[in-house]
Amino acid sequence: MPLYLSVIRIDENDTPEGGPSEQLMEDMGKLIDEMTKAGVLLDTAGLKPTAEGKRVHLRGGQLSTTDGPFTESKEVIGGYAIFQTKDEAEALEWTKRFLLIHGDQWNITCEVREMERP
């Protein structure tokens, strides 16, 4: 069965005050439990803010490191999920369910892409 990566993109400057609500975290826990029991969720996590991150660049054979936050980025990766599903349509359905539990306070984009195995 193919693997799919669902990359969660957010605008760090456009999130609800105080972050995820208690209700959202409870609903997310239930959905994650359901996906795990269905055998489709292999891994998922949210990411710390870009202020706590670093970027490593390679240009012309030279490495450099930049400390966050990355103010030039409108959208950043806020988290991810790795699904093993029968097809892309199933991965998209799980991703849509994930988005819908956030309600109307969040503006989120998920990019779903099939993973290639070596």
Residue, then its C-alpha position, 0 to 999 in steps of 0.5 A: m500500500p502506498l504512503y502519503l505525506s500530508v504537510i500541514r501549512i499555516d500562517e503563524n501570524d493568523t492562528p487563534e489567540g492561545g493556539p488550539s482549544e481544549q476541544l480541538m485537542e480532544d477532537m484531534g486525539k479522537l481522530i488520531d485514535e480512529m486513524t491509528k485503529a484503522g491502521v492508516l496513520l503511521d506518524t503525526a506531529g505538530l511542529k514548534p514555532t519557526a522562532e525556535g527553528k533553524r534553516v540550513h542552506l547550501r549555495g554554491g557548495q557553501l553551508s550557512t545557517t539562519d535562526g528563526p523566526f522566518t519572517e519572509s515566509k507567509e506559510v510555514i509547515g506546522g505539522y505533518a501526518i504519514f498515512q498508509t492507505k489503499d490510494e490517494a483518495e483515502a489519504l485525501e479523505w483522512t486529510k479533509r477530516f483532519l481539516l474539518i475538526h479545526g472549525d472556522q477559526w483556523n486557516i490551514t492548507c494541507e498538501v498531500r503527496e505520495m512518498e517514494r520509497p528507495 
